[in-house]
């Protein structure tokens, strides 16, 4: 009876560690996505500032088009950030609710990546 209890505890510990790693990975991905979105926003702001300096008064239509494009890109940046956050939250929720399935999915994805990597390296040689 003790060995079954120990095996179950070890299984739960493994599932908890997998969930923690998944959460850590998703937090890292969220941070990377936020940094990318911030960089995109800064680039957009710099482009907007530079575009305004180079467009003459006679090209108001061009300025308007650039402004609309920059606004669209800013909105796209916000949408990407929001989507990454939503996906991250749903994956964390799924991992907490189904730790063993999440662990198996992670193992399968890892196997696919290793197989793909091996195939790519073999094709280069």
Long-range contacts (C-beta under 8 A, 24 or more apart in sequence): 11-100, 14-103, 15-99, 15-100, 15-102, 15-103, 16-99, 18-95, 18-99, 18-102, 18-103, 18-106, 19-95, 19-96, 19-99, 19-102, 22-91, 22-92, 22-95, 22-102, 22-106, 23-92, 23-95, 26-88, 26-91, 26-92, 27-88, 29-84, 29-88, 30-84, 30-85, 30-88, 33-80, 33-81, 33-84, 34-81, 34-84, 36-80, 37-77, 37-78, 37-80, 37-81, 40-73, 40-77, 41-74, 41-77, 44-70, 44-73, 44-74, 44-77
